[in-house]
Amino acid sequence: MYLKKGLMNILGYTDKFSYKVGEKIPCKVSSINNIDYKVDLVKIIQGDINSKAPGYKVKKIKNRFFLKKTFKGRHQVLRAGSYGQLNIDHKINKTKLLLKFNFLPTLNKIQKQELLCSFDKENYFSIFLIKKTLYFSINENEYLISKNIVFNQWNNINIKINKKIIISSIKSKKFTSNKKFKINTELIFFKKLLISRGKSEKNANFFNGKISNIQIIDLTKNIFELNLDFSKNIDTQYIKDTSRFKIQGKLYNHPARGIKGPINSIDVKSWSSHPDEYNAIHFHEDDITDAKWKDDFIFTIPKTFISGVYAFRLFINSDNEFFVPFVILPKKNSKNKLLFLLPTASYLAYANNRLGIDVSETELVTNRLIEISHQDHFLQENPELGLSFYDVHTDNSGVFYSSKKRPIIDFQPKFIGKLGGKDSNVWQFNADTHILGWFDHFKLKYDVVTDHDIHSKGLSILKNYKTLVTGTHPEYYSLGMLNALQTYVNNGGRIMYLGGNGFYWRISFDPKDNSVIECRKSEGGIRAHPPKPGEYFSSTTGEYSGLWRNNGKPPNELVGIGMVSQGFDYSAPYYRTKKSYNKNFDFIFKNMKKKKKFGDFGLSGHGAAGLELDAVNNELGTPSNTHILAYSKDHSDIYLLAPEEILDPVPGLGGSENERIQSNVVIHQNKKFGGFFSVGSIAWAGSMAWNNYRNEISQLTLNVLKRFLSKKKFMKD
């Protein structure tokens, strides 16, 4: 579908989040009405356009490639929808042919939904659904199979072709239907076979629902057969034909795999242990993991560039711009000891979310009317841009996959978010630019890597750094990422966790395509949708998904604290503990007023403790000798305990009544003088940026960082 006009007349994306110097960056661009555009190369320093923020700030990087150059604009079509495709290259002269499969429709709509079609240059065969009525067609002739298709239940279909006679049989739990038709041709062509869509590119008529194993059998001469067993190759985007012909097919845009089929045993929980019961694929008309745009320009990163967060600023005029951020990775010989970890997995989890319009709970948890931006309107008008883990498909099923290979509207500076707290519009990437701006303000030398780099390279990319600083909301983590950070700390590395709700959901990366992540929010946690029972395991890796605390690796083990509550109205101040006045911690509060209360200001809800809160829990693995320096209190009743913290839903769970709703600022040093400093609040960085970084939260954070960057231990034993 063509993107609709609006204030966003130019879009773009790159295929990865990060690149090395000397590496080529292919940028894909779409310009409405084919309008020519220009490009600025910028380093991103501060993306918050809040009037009380330090101010939007980027550094323009001069480069001959972009200097006074106008790029030819072209509109690139963005098509969503998942489907399967096989090229059979067999012309079957059928006197007797049997086609059979199972299907479970999930969306009742008046538009055509094609379950299966095959075609060559001259002929077209299709099985399709319109509302509750199922048809098959041969070229221009349509034949009604049944008017009583049951949604959200499995239906079995058999179509037997005998010369010019077709006998169709369809069965479900509620009905059986048999019909006989005369047709005008003896040929059914299977040269190209499409599953869950039609032939047309513009009107593909995607099917919303599940399809289980497809069989095509030549009953006369046994010349040809096809047996597509969807229980095979579940961890890939390939369809396996178990017949002697072995005609392999491919899936596009990641339909959901590891899905239970018509046979459903209660005691079977994992597709890897019983793949035969997971022989279904769930297709959606709004799946997209690869926009497949063509490259519009390719930029080679000069070897003189330093590590940081950069962007291509695509613009037609001052009112029509779009940022395509990317990270330039550190050089092998970098001398910097400070590393910033950009939480790109979490960016993908929230990518193109519809929290402003589609999720009614947003106004309840923020306790205010939501400002609807032009970006929100654009996302509503263009569903082809894809969904986040906080959205549901058109058939109300949960979103399991998210990808970098599409334009991401909320991954850029100036974006107006929804969960940033009272009088704030920053969330995720823009909130993280508060930390980038802080680095810049104090002229700190640092390198940047991404979640994707940690996952693929592990400890090797971390080991040369003395201190690692997280973003404000590193919520989504793979096993490889978590193990790398834990080993880093165990070996003497130091983490400054400047956020909240971190290390919360377990994700997997598609081993065949690192741009795609998967998350199935099973059994607890704050979530927009649950997977079906028995479908809690990632299709891409076979790992159990859900909360890390339910996987035996609570965030408390890594950074001392873990998620306890969320609320998005007002943030609260911190109060120092008695222990914090110990001389061992004097370096933390250096150059600060000796008062108990601090952090009663900020860009994210007017306080340093807010949005999402983490606290100590010894039962969940907070290391011994973890010191609580401060705690928050006086949160509103918009703040409630996280579901996983509640055993019995009784009154008194709100912030004004329940003392468990608090953020903890903690510090810990291990035997190798590694450790962590954790603040347990997404709002913390918003307070760092208050008054142009001249405040007590900023000072405290700077004190810790300077000590963490030192070679010696940062506390007495």
C-alpha positions as CSV (number, residue, x, y, z in Angstrom):
1,M,0.0,0.0,0.0
2,Y,1.1,3.5,-0.7
3,L,1.8,5.6,2.4
4,K,-0.7,8.4,2.8
5,K,0.3,12.0,2.7
6,G,0.7,14.1,5.8
7,L,3.3,15.9,7.8
8,M,5.7,12.9,7.3
9,N,6.4,13.0,3.6
10,I,9.7,11.3,3.8
11,L,10.8,8.1,5.6
12,G,13.8,5.9,5.7
13,Y,15.7,3.1,7.5
14,T,18.9,1.1,7.5
15,D,19.3,-2.6,7.8
16,K,21.2,-2.6,11.1
17,F,21.5,-0.5,14.2
18,S,25.3,-0.3,14.3
19,Y,28.3,-0.2,11.9
20,K,32.1,-0.1,12.0
21,V,34.3,2.6,10.5
22,G,35.0,1.8,6.9
23,E,31.7,-0.1,6.6
24,K,29.0,0.8,4.1
25,I,25.6,2.0,5.4
26,P,22.8,1.4,2.8
27,C,19.9,3.8,3.5
28,K,16.5,3.1,2.1
29,V,14.3,6.1,1.5
30,S,10.7,6.7,0.4
31,S,9.6,10.2,-0.6
32,I,5.9,11.0,-1.1
33,N,5.2,12.1,-4.7
34,N,8.8,11.3,-5.6
35,I,9.9,14.7,-4.2
36,D,13.7,15.2,-4.2
37,Y,15.3,15.5,-0.8
38,K,18.6,16.4,1.0
39,V,20.5,14.7,3.7
40,D,22.4,16.0,6.7
41,L,24.8,13.7,8.6
42,V,24.5,14.6,12.4
43,K,25.7,13.3,15.7
44,I,22.7,13.1,18.2
45,I,23.4,14.8,21.5
46,Q,19.9,15.8,22.9
47,G,16.6,14.9,21.4
48,D,14.1,16.2,24.0
49,I,12.1,19.2,22.7
50,N,10.5,19.8,26.1
51,S,10.7,23.6,26.8
52,K,12.4,22.9,30.2
53,A,14.9,20.5,28.7
54,P,18.5,21.5,27.8
55,G,17.2,21.8,24.3
56,Y,17.3,19.8,21.1
57,K,20.9,19.5,20.0
58,V,22.7,17.7,17.2
59,K,26.1,18.3,15.7
60,K,26.2,18.5,11.9
61,I,29.1,16.5,10.5
62,K,30.6,17.9,7.3
63,N,31.1,15.3,4.6
64,R,31.6,15.6,0.9
65,F,29.2,12.8,0.2
66,F,26.3,15.0,1.4
67,L,27.7,18.5,0.7
68,K,25.2,20.6,-1.3
69,K,23.7,17.4,-2.8
70,T,20.1,16.7,-3.7
71,F,19.0,13.1,-3.9
72,K,16.4,11.9,-6.3
73,G,13.2,11.1,-4.5
74,R,11.1,8.1,-5.2
75,H,8.1,6.6,-3.4
76,Q,8.7,3.0,-2.3
77,V,5.7,0.8,-1.5
78,L,5.4,-0.6,1.9
79,R,3.5,-4.0,2.0
80,A,2.7,-5.9,5.2
81,G,1.2,-9.3,5.4
82,S,2.8,-12.7,6.1
83,Y,2.6,-15.6,3.7
84,G,4.3,-18.7,2.2
85,Q,5.5,-19.3,-1.3
86,L,6.5,-22.4,-3.3
87,N,7.7,-22.7,-6.9
88,I,6.7,-26.1,-8.0
89,D,7.3,-26.1,-11.7
90,H,5.0,-29.0,-12.3
91,K,2.1,-28.9,-14.7
92,I,-0.3,-31.5,-13.4
93,N,-2.8,-33.0,-15.8
94,K,-5.3,-34.3,-13.4
95,T,-7.8,-36.9,-13.8
96,K,-7.8,-37.4,-10.1
97,L,-6.3,-34.9,-7.7
98,L,-6.8,-34.5,-3.9
99,L,-6.0,-31.3,-2.0
100,K,-6.5,-31.2,1.7
101,F,-5.4,-29.1,4.7
102,N,-6.7,-27.6,8.0
103,F,-7.5,-24.0,8.7
104,L,-8.6,-21.9,11.6
105,P,-9.9,-18.4,10.7
106,T,-9.4,-15.7,13.3
107,L,-10.9,-12.5,11.6
108,N,-14.4,-12.2,10.2
109,K,-14.2,-9.6,7.5
110,I,-16.1,-8.7,4.4
111,Q,-13.0,-8.5,2.2
112,K,-11.7,-11.6,0.5
113,Q,-9.1,-13.6,2.5
114,E,-7.3,-16.1,0.3
115,L,-6.1,-19.3,2.1
116,L,-4.4,-20.8,-0.8
117,C,-3.9,-20.0,-4.5
118,S,-1.8,-21.4,-7.4
119,F,-1.2,-19.9,-10.8
120,D,0.8,-19.7,-14.0
121,K,0.6,-17.1,-16.7
122,E,-2.8,-18.2,-17.9
123,N,-4.6,-20.0,-15.1
124,Y,-5.6,-19.3,-11.5
125,F,-6.9,-21.5,-8.7
126,S,-7.9,-20.1,-5.3
127,I,-9.6,-21.1,-2.0
128,F,-10.9,-18.0,-0.2
129,L,-13.1,-16.8,2.6
130,I,-15.6,-13.9,2.6
131,K,-17.1,-13.4,6.0
132,K,-18.3,-16.9,7.0
133,T,-18.5,-18.2,3.4
134,L,-15.8,-20.3,1.8
135,Y,-15.3,-20.5,-1.9
136,F,-12.9,-21.9,-4.5
137,S,-12.4,-20.5,-7.9
138,I,-10.8,-21.6,-11.1
139,N,-9.9,-18.7,-13.3
140,E,-13.1,-16.5,-13.4
141,N,-15.5,-19.2,-12.1
142,E,-16.4,-19.2,-8.4
143,Y,-18.0,-22.1,-6.5
144,L,-19.4,-22.0,-3.0
145,I,-18.1,-24.6,-0.6
146,S,-19.8,-23.6,2.7
147,K,-21.7,-20.7,4.3
148,N,-21.1,-21.9,7.8
149,I,-17.4,-21.6,8.5
150,V,-16.7,-21.4,12.2
151,F,-14.2,-18.9,13.4
152,N,-11.5,-19.7,16.0
153,Q,-12.1,-23.4,15.4
154,W,-10.3,-25.9,13.2
155,N,-11.9,-26.8,9.9
156,N,-10.7,-29.6,7.7
157,I,-11.1,-29.3,4.0
158,N,-10.8,-31.9,1.3
159,I,-11.1,-31.1,-2.4
160,K,-11.1,-34.0,-4.9
161,I,-10.9,-33.2,-8.5
162,N,-12.0,-35.9,-11.0
163,K,-11.9,-34.7,-14.6
164,K,-14.5,-31.9,-14.7
165,I,-16.0,-32.9,-11.4
166,I,-15.0,-31.4,-8.0
167,I,-16.2,-32.9,-4.7
168,S,-15.5,-30.7,-1.7
169,S,-15.8,-31.8,1.9
170,I,-15.4,-29.6,4.9
171,K,-15.6,-30.6,8.6
172,S,-15.5,-28.9,11.9
173,K,-16.7,-29.7,15.4
174,K,-20.0,-28.0,14.6
175,F,-20.8,-29.0,11.1
176,T,-20.0,-31.2,8.0
177,S,-20.6,-30.1,4.5
178,N,-20.2,-32.0,1.2
179,K,-20.7,-30.5,-2.3
180,K,-20.3,-31.6,-5.9
181,F,-19.6,-29.2,-8.8
182,K,-19.0,-29.4,-12.5
183,I,-16.1,-27.2,-13.7
184,N,-15.0,-26.0,-17.2
185,T,-11.4,-27.2,-17.2
186,E,-9.4,-30.4,-16.5
187,L,-6.3,-28.6,-15.5
188,I,-5.3,-27.2,-12.2
189,F,-1.9,-25.5,-12.2
190,F,0.4,-25.6,-9.2
191,K,3.4,-24.0,-10.8
192,K,3.5,-21.3,-8.1
193,L,1.7,-21.9,-4.8
194,L,0.9,-19.1,-2.3
195,I,-0.2,-19.7,1.2
196,S,-2.3,-17.1,3.0
197,R,-2.5,-14.6,0.2
198,G,-3.6,-14.0,-3.4
199,K,-1.7,-13.4,-6.5
200,S,-2.1,-9.6,-6.7
201,E,0.6,-7.4,-5.2
202,K,-1.7,-4.4,-4.6
203,N,-4.6,-6.5,-3.2
204,A,-3.0,-9.6,-1.8
205,N,-6.1,-10.5,0.2
206,F,-4.1,-11.9,3.1
207,F,-5.7,-14.6,5.3
208,N,-5.8,-14.0,9.1
209,G,-5.7,-17.3,10.9
210,K,-3.9,-20.6,11.2
211,I,-3.2,-23.2,8.6
212,S,-2.0,-26.7,9.2
213,N,-0.3,-29.2,7.0
214,I,-1.1,-29.0,3.2
215,Q,-1.2,-32.1,1.0
216,I,-1.7,-32.4,-2.8
217,I,-1.9,-36.0,-4.1
218,D,-2.2,-37.2,-7.7
219,L,-4.6,-40.1,-7.2
220,T,-4.4,-41.5,-10.7
221,K,-0.8,-42.0,-11.8
222,N,0.9,-40.9,-8.6
223,I,3.0,-38.6,-10.8
224,F,3.1,-35.8,-8.3
225,E,2.6,-35.2,-4.6
226,L,3.2,-32.4,-2.1
227,N,3.2,-32.8,1.7
228,L,3.9,-29.6,3.5
229,D,4.6,-30.5,7.1
230,F,4.6,-27.3,9.2
231,S,5.9,-29.2,12.3
232,K,9.3,-29.3,10.5
233,N,11.8,-26.4,10.5
234,I,9.8,-24.5,13.1
235,D,12.8,-22.4,14.0
236,T,13.3,-21.2,10.4
237,Q,11.3,-19.3,7.8
238,Y,11.2,-22.3,5.5
239,I,8.5,-24.8,4.8
240,K,9.4,-28.5,4.4
241,D,7.9,-30.8,1.8
242,T,8.3,-34.4,3.2
243,S,7.2,-36.0,-0.1
244,R,9.8,-37.5,-2.5
245,F,9.8,-34.3,-4.5
246,K,11.1,-32.2,-1.6
247,I,9.8,-28.9,-2.9
248,Q,10.8,-26.4,-0.3
249,G,8.9,-23.2,0.4
250,K,9.7,-20.0,2.1
251,L,7.8,-17.8,4.6
252,Y,7.8,-14.0,4.4
253,N,7.3,-11.4,7.2
254,H,7.5,-13.9,10.0
255,P,4.1,-15.5,10.6
256,A,3.9,-17.1,14.0
257,R,5.4,-20.6,14.3
258,G,5.5,-22.9,17.2
259,I,1.7,-22.8,17.1
260,K,-0.5,-25.7,18.1
261,G,-2.4,-27.5,15.4
262,P,-5.7,-29.5,15.3
263,I,-4.2,-32.1,17.7
264,N,-3.9,-30.5,21.0
265,S,-2.8,-32.4,24.1
266,I,-3.1,-30.6,27.4
267,D,0.2,-31.9,28.8
268,V,2.3,-30.8,25.8
269,K,4.0,-27.5,26.6
270,S,6.9,-27.1,24.1
271,W,7.1,-27.4,20.4
272,S,10.7,-28.7,20.6
273,S,9.6,-31.8,22.6
274,H,6.5,-32.6,20.6
275,P,6.8,-30.8,17.2
276,D,4.0,-33.0,15.7
277,E,1.4,-31.1,17.7
278,Y,2.8,-27.7,16.6
279,N,2.1,-28.2,12.9
280,A,0.3,-24.8,12.4
281,I,1.4,-21.4,11.2
282,H,-0.5,-18.2,12.2
283,F,-0.7,-15.7,9.4
284,H,-1.6,-12.0,9.7
285,E,-2.4,-9.3,7.2
286,D,-0.3,-6.8,9.3
287,D,2.9,-8.8,9.9
288,I,6.0,-7.1,8.6
289,T,9.7,-7.9,9.3
290,D,11.2,-6.7,6.0
291,A,9.9,-3.8,4.0
292,K,12.3,-4.8,1.2
293,W,12.9,-1.3,0.1
294,K,15.8,-0.6,-2.4
295,D,18.9,1.3,-1.4
296,D,18.7,5.0,-2.2
297,F,22.2,5.9,-1.2
298,I,25.2,4.0,0.4
299,F,27.4,5.9,2.7
300,T,30.9,4.7,3.7
301,I,31.9,5.6,7.2
302,P,35.2,7.5,7.2
303,K,37.9,5.9,9.3
304,T,38.4,9.2,11.2
305,F,34.9,9.0,12.7
306,I,34.6,8.3,16.4
307,S,32.1,6.1,18.1
308,G,28.7,7.6,19.0
309,V,25.0,7.9,18.0
310,Y,24.6,9.4,14.6
311,A,21.7,9.9,12.1
312,F,20.9,10.7,8.5
313,R,18.5,13.6,8.7
314,L,16.4,13.3,5.6
315,F,14.5,16.5,4.8
316,I,12.4,18.1,2.0
317,N,12.0,21.3,4.0
318,S,12.1,22.3,7.7
319,D,8.6,20.9,8.2
320,N,9.3,17.5,6.5
321,E,12.2,15.7,8.0
322,F,12.9,12.2,9.2
323,F,15.9,10.9,11.2
324,V,17.5,7.5,10.6
325,P,19.8,6.9,13.6
326,F,22.6,4.5,13.7
327,V,25.6,3.7,16.0
328,I,29.2,3.9,14.9
329,L,31.0,1.2,16.9
330,P,34.3,1.7,18.7
331,K,37.6,1.2,16.9
332,K,39.7,-1.8,18.0
333,N,42.3,0.5,19.5
334,S,39.9,2.8,21.4
335,K,41.4,4.1,24.7
336,N,38.0,5.1,26.2
337,K,37.0,3.3,29.4
338,L,33.4,4.4,29.4
339,L,30.8,2.5,27.3
340,F,27.2,3.4,26.7
341,L,24.9,0.5,25.9
342,L,22.1,1.6,23.6
343,P,19.0,-0.6,24.4
344,T,18.1,-1.3,20.8
345,A,16.2,-4.5,21.6
346,S,13.8,-2.4,23.8
347,Y,13.5,0.1,20.9
348,L,12.3,-2.7,18.7
349,A,9.9,-3.9,21.3
350,Y,8.2,-0.5,21.3
351,A,8.7,0.2,17.6
352,N,5.8,2.0,16.0
353,N,3.6,1.4,19.0
354,R,0.0,2.7,19.0
355,L,-0.2,3.5,22.7
356,G,-1.6,6.9,22.0
357,I,-4.8,5.8,20.3
358,D,-5.3,2.0,20.2
359,V,-4.5,1.3,23.9
360,S,-7.2,2.8,26.1
361,E,-5.3,2.0,29.3
362,T,-2.7,4.6,28.4
363,E,-4.8,7.5,29.7
364,L,-5.6,5.5,32.9
365,V,-2.0,4.9,33.8
366,T,-0.9,8.4,32.9
367,N,-3.9,10.0,34.7
368,R,-4.3,12.6,32.0
369,L,-5.5,13.2,28.5
370,I,-3.0,12.0,25.9
371,E,-1.7,14.5,23.3
372,I,-2.2,13.0,19.9
373,S,0.7,13.9,17.7
374,H,1.0,13.9,13.9
375,Q,3.2,10.8,14.3
376,D,0.2,9.0,16.0
377,H,-2.1,10.0,13.1
378,F,0.5,8.8,10.6
379,L,0.8,5.4,12.3
380,Q,-3.0,5.0,12.4
381,E,-3.3,5.9,8.7
382,N,-0.5,3.6,7.7
383,P,-0.8,0.2,9.5
384,E,1.7,-1.2,7.0
385,L,4.5,0.3,9.1
386,G,4.0,-2.7,11.5
387,L,3.4,-3.2,15.2
388,S,5.1,-3.3,18.5
389,F,4.9,-5.8,21.3
390,Y,2.3,-3.5,22.9
391,D,-0.1,-3.9,20.1
392,V,-2.3,-6.7,18.8
393,H,-3.0,-7.8,15.3
394,T,-6.2,-7.1,13.5
395,D,-7.5,-10.5,14.7
396,N,-6.7,-9.5,18.3
397,S,-3.8,-12.0,18.6
398,G,-0.5,-10.9,20.2
399,V,2.5,-9.6,18.3
400,F,5.5,-11.9,18.7
401,Y,8.1,-10.4,16.3
402,S,9.6,-7.0,15.7
403,S,12.2,-6.0,13.1
404,K,14.6,-3.2,12.3
405,K,14.0,-3.5,8.5
406,R,11.2,-0.9,8.3
407,P,10.8,2.8,9.1
408,I,10.5,3.2,12.9
409,I,8.7,6.4,13.7
410,D,9.5,6.6,17.4
411,F,13.3,5.9,17.0
412,Q,14.3,9.4,16.3
413,P,14.9,12.7,18.2
414,K,12.0,15.1,18.7
415,F,9.5,12.2,18.9
416,I,6.5,12.9,21.2
417,G,6.0,9.9,23.5
418,K,3.1,8.9,25.7
419,L,4.6,7.5,28.9
420,G,7.1,10.1,29.9
421,G,5.3,11.4,33.0
422,K,3.5,14.7,33.6
423,D,4.6,17.5,31.3
424,S,7.0,15.2,29.5
425,N,7.0,13.7,26.0
426,V,10.1,11.5,26.1
427,W,10.3,7.8,26.2
428,Q,12.9,5.2,25.2
429,F,15.3,6.7,22.6
430,N,14.6,10.4,23.4
431,A,14.9,9.7,27.1
432,D,18.3,8.0,26.5
433,T,19.5,11.2,24.8
434,H,19.3,12.8,28.2
435,I,22.3,10.6,29.0
436,L,24.0,11.4,25.7
437,G,23.5,15.1,26.4
438,W,25.0,14.6,29.9
439,F,28.1,13.0,28.5
440,D,28.4,15.9,26.1
441,H,27.9,18.6,28.8
442,F,30.7,17.2,31.0
443,K,32.9,16.5,27.9
444,L,33.1,12.8,28.8
445,K,34.9,10.5,26.3
446,Y,32.8,7.5,25.6
447,D,32.0,4.7,23.1
448,V,28.7,3.3,22.1
449,V,27.5,-0.3,21.4
450,T,24.0,-1.7,21.0
451,D,22.0,-4.6,22.4
452,H,22.5,-6.3,19.1
453,D,26.3,-6.1,19.4
454,I,26.2,-7.5,22.9
455,H,24.1,-10.4,21.8
456,S,26.2,-11.3,18.8
457,K,29.7,-10.6,20.3
458,G,29.2,-11.2,24.0
459,L,31.9,-10.3,26.5
460,S,34.5,-9.5,23.8
461,I,33.0,-6.1,23.1
462,L,32.8,-5.2,26.8
463,K,36.0,-6.4,28.4
464,N,38.2,-3.4,27.7
465,Y,35.9,-1.0,29.4
466,K,36.0,0.0,33.1
467,T,32.4,1.2,33.3
468,L,29.2,0.4,31.3
469,V,26.3,2.8,31.5
470,T,22.8,1.6,30.5
471,G,19.9,3.5,29.0
472,T,16.8,4.5,30.9
473,H,14.8,1.4,30.0
474,P,16.8,-1.7,29.0
475,E,13.7,-3.9,29.4
476,Y,14.2,-6.7,26.8
477,Y,17.2,-9.0,27.1
478,S,18.4,-12.2,25.5
479,L,20.3,-14.9,27.3
480,G,23.5,-14.0,25.5
481,M,23.2,-10.4,26.5
482,L,22.4,-11.2,30.2
483,N,25.3,-13.7,30.4
484,A,27.7,-11.2,28.8
485,L,26.9,-8.5,31.3
486,Q,27.0,-10.8,34.3
487,T,30.4,-12.1,33.3
488,Y,31.6,-8.6,32.7
489,V,30.7,-7.7,36.3
490,N,32.1,-10.9,37.8
491,N,35.4,-10.1,36.1
492,G,35.6,-6.7,37.6
493,G,33.5,-4.6,35.3
494,R,31.2,-1.9,36.7
495,I,27.7,-1.2,35.6
496,M,25.8,2.0,36.1
497,Y,22.2,1.1,35.7
498,L,20.5,4.5,35.1
499,G,17.0,3.3,34.5
500,G,14.1,1.1,35.6
501,N,12.2,-2.0,34.6
502,G,15.5,-3.4,33.2
503,F,16.3,-6.9,32.2
504,Y,12.6,-7.8,32.5
505,W,11.5,-9.8,29.5
506,R,13.4,-12.6,27.9
507,I,13.7,-12.3,24.1
508,S,15.4,-14.3,21.4
509,F,17.0,-13.1,18.2
510,D,16.3,-14.9,15.0
511,P,19.6,-16.7,14.3
512,K,19.1,-16.3,10.6
513,D,18.2,-12.6,10.7
514,N,19.6,-10.6,13.7
515,S,17.3,-7.7,12.9
516,V,14.3,-9.7,14.1
517,I,13.6,-10.2,17.8
518,E,10.9,-12.4,19.4
519,C,9.1,-12.2,22.7
520,R,6.2,-14.3,24.1
521,K,4.9,-12.8,27.3
522,S,4.0,-15.9,29.1
523,E,2.8,-16.4,32.7
524,G,2.8,-13.0,34.4
525,G,4.3,-9.6,34.1
526,I,2.8,-6.3,32.8
527,R,1.7,-7.2,29.3
528,A,-0.6,-6.2,26.5
529,H,-1.5,-9.8,25.5
530,P,-0.6,-13.3,26.5
531,P,0.3,-16.2,24.1
532,K,-2.0,-19.2,24.0
533,P,-1.3,-22.0,26.5
534,G,1.4,-24.2,25.3
535,E,2.9,-21.5,23.0
536,Y,5.3,-20.0,25.5
537,F,8.4,-21.0,23.7
538,S,10.2,-18.9,21.2
539,S,9.9,-20.3,17.6
540,T,13.3,-18.9,16.6
541,T,15.3,-20.6,19.3
542,G,13.0,-22.9,21.3
543,E,13.8,-21.0,24.5
544,Y,11.1,-20.4,27.1
545,S,10.1,-16.8,26.9
546,G,8.4,-14.5,29.4
547,L,9.8,-12.8,32.5
548,W,13.5,-13.3,33.4
549,R,12.5,-13.8,37.0
550,N,10.4,-16.8,35.9
551,N,13.4,-18.1,33.9
552,G,15.6,-18.2,37.0
553,K,17.6,-15.0,36.2
554,P,15.9,-12.1,38.0
555,P,17.4,-8.7,37.3
556,N,18.2,-8.5,41.0
557,E,21.2,-10.9,40.5
558,L,22.8,-8.6,38.0
559,V,22.0,-5.1,39.3
560,G,20.7,-5.6,42.8
561,I,17.1,-4.5,42.1
562,G,14.1,-5.5,40.0
563,M,10.8,-4.2,38.8
564,V,8.1,-3.6,41.5
565,S,5.7,-0.9,40.2
566,Q,4.8,1.5,37.4
567,G,2.8,4.7,37.1
568,F,3.1,7.6,34.6
569,D,1.7,10.7,36.3
570,Y,4.0,12.3,38.8
571,S,7.4,11.1,39.8
572,A,8.6,11.3,43.4
573,P,11.8,12.4,45.3
574,Y,14.4,10.2,47.0
575,Y,15.2,10.0,50.7
576,R,18.7,9.0,52.0
577,T,19.0,6.0,54.3
578,K,21.0,6.1,57.5
579,K,23.6,3.9,55.9
580,S,24.2,6.4,53.2
581,Y,25.8,8.8,55.7
582,N,28.6,6.3,56.3
583,K,32.0,7.7,55.3
584,N,32.3,4.8,52.8
585,F,29.7,6.6,50.7
586,D,30.9,10.1,51.0
587,F,32.2,10.1,47.4
588,I,28.7,9.5,46.1
589,F,27.2,12.6,47.8
590,K,30.3,14.9,47.3
591,N,29.4,18.5,46.5
592,M,25.8,18.0,47.5
593,K,23.8,19.6,50.3
594,K,23.6,17.3,53.3
595,K,19.9,16.9,53.3
596,K,17.8,13.8,53.5
597,K,15.4,14.6,50.6
598,F,16.7,15.0,47.0
599,G,15.6,14.7,43.4
600,D,12.3,16.5,43.8
601,F,12.5,17.9,40.2
602,G,12.9,16.6,36.7
603,L,11.8,16.4,33.1
604,S,9.9,13.2,33.6
605,G,7.0,13.8,36.0
606,H,8.8,16.4,38.1
607,G,10.8,13.9,40.1
608,A,13.8,11.5,39.9
609,A,11.9,8.4,41.0
610,G,9.1,7.5,38.6
611,L,7.5,5.9,35.6
612,E,8.8,2.4,36.4
613,L,10.4,1.5,39.7
614,D,12.9,-1.2,40.8
615,A,13.7,-2.2,44.3
616,V,15.8,-4.7,46.3
617,N,14.5,-8.2,46.9
618,N,16.9,-10.6,48.6
619,E,14.7,-13.6,47.8
620,L,15.1,-12.8,44.1
621,G,18.9,-12.7,44.3
622,T,20.0,-9.2,45.4
623,P,23.7,-9.9,46.2
624,S,24.7,-9.7,49.8
625,N,26.6,-6.5,50.7
626,T,24.3,-4.5,48.4
627,H,23.8,-1.2,50.1
628,I,20.6,0.8,49.9
629,L,21.6,4.5,49.7
630,A,18.1,6.0,49.1
631,Y,14.5,5.1,48.6
632,S,11.5,6.9,47.1
633,K,8.1,7.4,48.7
634,D,4.9,9.4,48.3
635,H,4.0,7.9,45.0
636,S,0.4,8.4,43.8
637,D,-2.2,5.6,43.6
638,I,-1.6,5.5,39.9
639,Y,1.4,3.5,40.9
640,L,0.4,-0.1,41.6
641,L,2.4,-3.2,42.4
642,A,3.4,-5.2,39.3
643,P,1.3,-8.3,38.8
644,E,4.2,-10.7,39.5
645,E,4.5,-9.0,42.9
646,I,0.9,-9.8,43.9
647,L,-0.1,-13.1,45.5
648,D,-3.6,-11.9,46.5
649,P,-5.4,-8.9,45.0
650,V,-6.4,-7.1,48.1
651,P,-7.0,-3.4,48.8
652,G,-4.0,-1.2,49.6
653,L,-1.9,-1.8,46.5
654,G,-1.5,1.8,45.5
655,G,1.5,4.1,45.9
656,S,0.0,6.1,48.8
657,E,-0.8,3.0,50.8
658,N,1.8,0.4,50.0
659,E,5.4,0.9,51.2
660,R,6.6,-1.8,48.7
661,I,6.1,0.8,46.0
662,Q,9.4,2.5,46.0
663,S,12.6,2.8,44.0
664,N,15.9,1.9,45.6
665,V,19.3,3.5,44.8
666,V,21.9,0.8,45.5
667,I,25.6,0.2,45.2
668,H,27.5,-3.1,45.3
669,Q,31.2,-4.1,45.0
670,N,32.3,-7.7,44.5
671,K,35.6,-9.4,45.3
672,K,37.2,-8.4,42.0
673,F,36.2,-4.8,42.6
674,G,33.5,-4.9,39.9
675,G,29.9,-4.2,40.8
676,F,27.0,-1.9,40.1
677,F,25.3,1.4,40.9
678,S,21.6,1.2,40.2
679,V,19.0,3.9,40.5
680,G,15.8,1.9,39.9
681,S,13.9,4.6,38.0
682,I,13.3,5.5,34.4
683,A,12.8,9.2,35.4
684,W,16.3,9.5,36.8
685,A,17.9,10.7,33.6
686,G,15.2,13.3,33.2
687,S,16.3,14.7,36.5
688,M,20.0,14.6,35.4
689,A,19.0,16.9,32.5
690,W,17.1,19.4,34.7
691,N,18.5,22.9,34.7
692,N,20.9,22.1,32.0
693,Y,22.6,19.3,34.0
694,R,23.4,21.6,36.9
695,N,21.6,19.8,39.8
696,E,22.2,17.3,42.6
697,I,21.1,14.2,40.6
698,S,23.5,15.1,37.9
699,Q,26.2,15.7,40.4
700,L,25.6,12.4,42.3
701,T,25.7,10.5,39.0
702,L,28.9,12.2,38.0
703,N,30.5,11.4,41.4
704,V,29.8,7.7,41.0
705,L,31.0,7.7,37.4
706,K,34.3,9.3,38.2
707,R,34.9,6.8,41.0
708,F,33.9,3.8,38.8
709,L,36.3,4.9,36.1
710,S,39.2,4.8,38.6
711,K,41.5,1.8,38.6
712,K,41.2,1.0,42.3
713,K,38.3,-0.3,44.2
714,F,35.5,2.2,44.7
715,M,34.6,1.3,48.3
716,K,36.3,-0.1,51.3
717,D,35.7,-3.7,52.0
